Amino acid sequence: MNFKAVPRFTCPQRRSAGWLSLNQKATWHGVSGVRGVWNRGCHAGTVAAVLFAALATGVVPSGRHGGLGLQQAQAQNLGMRVVSGIVVDANSAPLAGVTVFLKDLKSKNIRSFTSDEKGNYRFTQVNMAQDHELWAEKDGKKSPVKTVSSWDTRKEFVQELKLK
């Protein structure tokens, strides 16, 4: 049976190149009996290639969490946002002194803010990982309830609330 000779990898430390037949037994890190194209003289290049491939595909984590430990799961929407906007009447004129409510749908906590003289309201430190409801009320009039979704990745959520 004839076996085709193929070029083996070049070892930069030994500056040598040669041929390895596919029927020759090669050793790789002490494991004998592996058949194929292996560089018997230089394992550093193979190890470097394997590590580079592992880093590129994310199998081995890199970065500040680094090391060879497990990566921490980091959601895209973790953190805080600002929910702000303006409260207007049916004619789109700004309304002062309107109470704006922000309800966390998981904990059921409700925060409130009284709009300023220009009708502006602002909630800071709103958890992006939770869904919220937003509405305004004054003198028996109420705006439609708006949803601030945890899937919305905006750090600044601006919403106009119209009293009806």
C-alpha positions as CSV (number, residue, x, y, z in Angstrom):
1,M,0.0,0.0,0.0
2,N,1.4,3.4,-1.0
3,F,1.0,6.4,1.3
4,K,1.3,9.9,0.2
5,A,3.9,12.1,1.9
6,V,2.7,15.4,3.0
7,P,4.6,18.4,4.3
8,R,4.7,18.8,8.0
9,F,4.5,22.1,9.9
10,T,7.7,24.2,10.3
11,C,9.1,24.5,13.8
12,P,10.3,28.0,14.5
13,Q,12.6,26.9,17.4
14,R,14.4,24.3,15.3
15,R,14.0,26.1,12.0
16,S,13.4,22.8,10.3
17,A,10.9,21.5,7.9
18,G,10.4,18.0,6.8
19,W,8.0,15.4,5.6
20,L,5.8,13.1,7.6
21,S,4.0,10.2,5.9
22,L,0.4,9.6,6.8
23,N,1.3,6.0,7.8
24,Q,3.9,7.1,10.3
25,K,3.0,7.1,13.9
26,A,3.4,10.5,15.5
27,T,3.4,11.4,19.1
28,W,1.7,14.5,20.6
29,H,2.3,15.3,24.3
30,G,3.2,11.7,25.0
31,V,0.2,10.1,23.3
32,S,1.5,7.6,20.8
33,G,-0.3,5.9,18.0
34,V,-2.0,9.0,16.6
35,R,-1.9,8.9,12.8
36,G,-2.0,12.0,10.7
37,V,0.0,15.1,9.9
38,W,1.7,16.2,13.1
39,N,4.8,18.1,13.7
40,R,6.8,15.7,15.8
41,G,9.5,18.3,16.5
42,C,7.6,21.4,17.6
43,H,4.5,21.3,19.9
44,A,4.6,25.0,20.9
45,G,3.0,26.0,17.6
46,T,0.2,23.5,17.9
47,V,-0.5,24.5,21.5
48,A,-0.5,28.1,20.6
49,A,-2.9,27.5,17.7
50,V,-5.3,25.5,20.0
51,L,-5.2,28.2,22.7
52,F,-5.8,31.0,20.1
53,A,-8.8,29.1,18.7
54,A,-10.2,28.6,22.2
55,L,-9.8,32.3,23.0
56,A,-11.4,33.3,19.7
57,T,-14.4,31.1,20.2
58,G,-15.0,32.1,23.9
59,V,-14.2,28.6,25.3
60,V,-11.4,30.2,27.4
61,P,-12.6,33.5,28.9
62,S,-10.4,36.6,28.6
63,G,-10.6,40.1,29.9
64,R,-10.8,41.5,33.4
65,H,-12.7,38.6,34.8
66,G,-10.0,36.6,33.1
67,G,-8.2,33.5,34.1
68,L,-9.4,30.1,33.3
69,G,-12.4,30.4,35.7
70,L,-16.1,30.6,34.6
71,Q,-17.4,33.8,33.2
72,Q,-20.1,35.5,35.0
73,A,-23.4,35.8,33.1
74,Q,-24.0,39.4,32.3
75,A,-27.4,40.4,30.9
76,Q,-27.5,43.1,28.3
77,N,-30.0,45.2,30.3
78,L,-28.5,45.2,33.8
79,G,-28.1,48.6,35.3
80,M,-30.1,51.7,35.9
81,R,-32.0,54.1,33.6
82,V,-33.7,57.4,33.8
83,V,-37.4,57.7,33.0
84,S,-38.4,61.3,32.1
85,G,-40.7,63.3,30.0
86,I,-43.5,65.9,30.0
87,V,-47.1,65.9,31.1
88,V,-49.5,67.7,28.8
89,D,-53.2,68.4,28.6
90,A,-55.6,67.5,25.7
91,N,-54.3,70.5,23.7
92,S,-50.6,69.5,24.3
93,A,-50.0,72.4,26.7
94,P,-47.6,71.5,29.6
95,L,-49.2,70.9,33.0
96,A,-47.6,71.8,36.3
97,G,-48.4,70.1,39.6
98,V,-49.4,66.7,38.1
99,T,-48.5,63.6,40.0
100,V,-46.7,61.0,37.9
101,F,-46.5,57.4,39.1
102,L,-43.9,54.8,38.3
103,K,-44.8,51.2,39.4
104,D,-42.3,48.3,39.6
105,L,-44.3,45.3,38.4
106,K,-42.2,42.8,40.3
107,S,-42.1,44.4,43.7
108,K,-45.3,46.4,43.3
109,N,-43.4,49.5,44.7
110,I,-44.8,52.8,43.4
111,R,-42.7,56.0,43.2
112,S,-44.3,59.4,42.5
113,F,-43.1,62.7,41.1
114,T,-44.9,66.1,40.9
115,S,-44.3,67.8,37.5
116,D,-42.5,71.1,37.6
117,E,-43.8,74.4,36.2
118,K,-42.9,73.3,32.6
119,G,-44.7,69.9,33.0
120,N,-41.4,67.9,33.3
121,Y,-41.0,64.8,35.4
122,R,-37.9,62.7,36.1
123,F,-37.3,59.3,37.8
124,T,-33.7,58.3,38.3
125,Q,-32.2,55.0,39.3
126,V,-34.9,52.9,37.6
127,N,-33.9,49.2,37.4
128,M,-33.5,48.2,33.8
129,A,-34.1,44.5,34.7
130,Q,-37.7,45.1,35.8
131,D,-40.8,46.1,33.9
132,H,-42.6,49.3,35.1
133,E,-45.9,51.1,34.5
134,L,-46.0,54.8,34.1
135,W,-49.0,57.2,34.3
136,A,-50.1,60.6,35.4
137,E,-53.1,61.8,37.5
138,K,-54.6,65.2,38.5
139,D,-58.1,66.3,39.5
140,G,-59.7,63.0,38.4
141,K,-58.0,63.0,35.0
142,K,-55.6,60.2,34.2
143,S,-53.2,59.5,31.3
144,P,-53.1,56.1,29.6
145,V,-50.7,53.7,31.3
146,K,-47.4,53.3,29.5
147,T,-45.1,50.3,29.9
148,V,-41.4,50.7,30.5
149,S,-40.1,47.2,29.4
150,S,-37.1,45.4,30.7
151,W,-36.4,44.5,27.0
152,D,-36.0,48.2,26.1
153,T,-32.2,48.9,26.4
154,R,-32.4,52.7,26.4
155,K,-30.6,54.3,29.3
156,E,-32.8,57.4,28.9
157,F,-36.5,56.5,28.5
158,V,-38.5,59.7,27.5
159,Q,-42.3,59.6,27.4
160,E,-45.0,62.2,27.0
161,L,-48.0,61.7,29.2
162,K,-51.3,63.2,28.0
163,L,-54.1,63.7,30.6
164,K,-57.6,62.9,29.3
